[in-house]
């Protein structure tokens, strides 16, 4: 494929990332993201097209609203850039069923940011994602690929059961119900054995980050830390490098 094609995919990801920022904000405010023009969250002034160019508008405006001069959250350019990179990576890594994974990546990015900010995985996002993943997996029954369908469903149920056990043992202190739903979704997306890689990486990264936050005094052992972002990160890492991690493990 040509460099132009990859550039188009990246730009498309930037544009979708801008839309995902809108979804995240309107979820926070309890508003519909399907209608109404974008506006500044501070002064509520409606934004013109020059204000909505992914990344570039943030740079041109020097991170401030054109109308009220209040700072624009770094979340906006970071989500746009991350979405562009993830979309491009899905294509570059030649991930099978790319359209499905690009779609599901949108849900995962929203979950990452929302849980990071609010310690909550919204049902309005996780349930549609699960339904889409289930529909995607049911296609394997239609084309007589029962083994793929079976491993996806078993991976989803196994991952969800593992987190349910953690929730029951800790009485909700270590994990939340949202993590159970997200684990189920991860199993549907990754199947076996990549779900094991994703969970291992999520716990590993979470442990490293936790130690770092405690060491710097930003958190204590009793502090609550959202685990959803680590699960999402583990999902993407397993999607791109899961087989490499498995090969490294068996060759170690």
N, C-alpha and C positions, 0 to 999 in steps of 0.2 A: 504494500500500500504506500501511497505517496505521502510526503511530508505535509502537503496541503490537507489531505484527509485527516491526519492526526491533529493538525491545527484546528480544523473545523470541530472535531470531537472535543478538544480542549475548550474552545470558545463556547461550544454548546454547554459544556459542564459549568463554565462560569455563569452563563445565563440562568441555568437551572439552579445553581447555588444562590443566585440573587432571589429567585422565587422561593427557595427553601427558607431563606432568612425571613421572608414575608410570612410563610407558614408558621415558623417558630414564634414570631412576634404576635401574630393573631391568635395562636393557641394560648399564649400567655394572657392575652387580653380577653379571651373567650369570644372572639369575633370570627366571622367567616372569611376565609382567604380566597373565596371564589368570586367575590364582588367587591367593588370599591377600589379607588386608586391608592397607590402608595403615598405615604405621608411621613413627615418627620415625627418621631415618637415624642419629641419635646414640645415643639410649637404647633404641631398638627398641620403645618402648611403642606398642601399637596405638592408632590415632587414632579418636576418636569423631566423630560427624557434625558437631559444632560446630567441630572442627578442620579440616574439609574444605570449608568454604564458600569458593569462589574469591575471592581478594583480601581479602574482609572478615575472614576468620579471621586472615590475616597482620596486618591493621591492628589488630584487636581484641587479639590476643596480642602486639602491638608487636614483631613479627618474632622472637619467641622461642617455643621449644617449651613447651607448657603443663606438661610433666612434668619436664623436665631443665633448662629455661631456657637451653639452647644456642641460638645464633642460627639462624634459618631463612634459607636462601639466598634472595637477591633473585630468583634464577632463577624461583622458583615463582610469585610474583605477576606478574612480567614476561611469562612464557610465557602465563599465563592471560589477561592483558590483550591481548597481541599476538594471540592466537588469536581472541579476541572481536572485535577491530578488523578482522582479516583476513576473518573470516566475514561481518561486517557490510559490509565494503567490497565483497566479491564480490556481495552482494545489491544494495547501493546502486548499484554500477557496472553492474548488470544484465548481468553476465558470462554469456554463453551457456553452457549446460551447467553451471549453478551447482553442482549436486550433485557432479558429477565434480571440479570445481575445489576445492570445500570438502573433499572426501575427500583429494585430492592435496596440499592445503595442510597437512594433518596430517602427512604424510610429510616435507614440506619443512621444517616447523617443527622436527621431531625432528632432521633432518639438520643444520639450522642450529646448534642448541644443542650437539649431540653433537660435531660437527666443531670448533666453537669451543672446546670444553672439552678434547677429546682428540686433535685433529688427525687425525680418522679418520671416514670415512663408512661406517657399519655396513652390511654386506651384508644383514642381516636386515631392513633398512628400504628400501634402494635397490632391491633386486631385486623385492620385492612391488609397489613403486611403479611400476617399469618394466612389470611384467606387467599391472597395472591400466590403465596408460596405453596399452599396446599393444591390449588388449581394447577399450578405449574407441575407439581409432582404427580398429579393424577394422569397427566399426559403419558407417563411411562407405562401406566396400566393399559392405555389405549393401544400403544405400539408394542405391547408384550415385553416390556423391559421391567418385569416384576421385581427383579433383584435390586434395581436402582430405587424403585419406589419403596421397597421393604426397608432397605438400609436407611433411607431418608426418614421414614416414619419412626423406625426404631431409634435412630439417633436423636430425633426430636423428643420422643417420649423418655429416653434415657437421660438426656441432658436436663429436661424439665423435672424428672423424678429426683435427680441428684440435688438440684436447687431446692426442690420442695422439702427434701430431707434436711437440708441446711436451715431452711426457714423454720421447720418444726422443732429442730434441736435447739436453735437459738431463740425461738419464740419471736422471730422477726427482727432480732437485734443485729444479725450479721448480714442478712439479705432481705429483700422485699419481694412481694408477690410479682411485681413488675419484672424482676430478674428471672423468675420462673417462665414467664411468657416469652421473654427475650431469648432464653436458652432454648425453648421449644422452636422458635423461629430460626435460631442458628442451626439447629439440627436439620431442619427442612432445607436450609440453604446449602449447607456444607456436606451433609451425609457423613458416612463413616469411611475412613478414620479421621478426616479433617476436623470433625467436631472436637476430637480429643486434643488436636493441636491448638485449636482456637481457645479451648478452656484452659489448657496449660499456659498458653501465652497470656491470657487475660489475668490469671492468678499471679503469674510471674511478674508482669508489668505492674499490676496492682500492688504487689508486695514491695517492689522497688520504689514506686511512687510513694507508698505509705511510709516507708522508712525515711525517704527523703523529706517528706512533709513534717514528720516527727522530729527529725534531726535539725531542721531549720526552725522549729518552734511554731510552725503554722498549724499543726494539728497535734492532738494528744492521742493516747491509746484509746480513749473513750469517745473520740470525735467520730462523727458520721461522715463517711466518704461514699459518694455514689459509685456503684460498681458497673452500671450500664455502659459508661464510656470505655471501660476496659474490655468488656465483652464485645462491643462494637469493633474496637481496635483489633482484638483477637480474631474476630470474624474476617476482617479485611486481610490481615496478615496470613491467616490460614488459606484464604481464597487465592492469594497471590503466591505464597511460598510454602503452603502446607505440605506438598509432596517433597519439597526440598528438605524440610525439617524432618519428615519421616525417614527419608533416605539417610540423612546425617545421623539420626538416632540409631538406626540399624547398622550403620557402618562405624559407629563410635566404638 
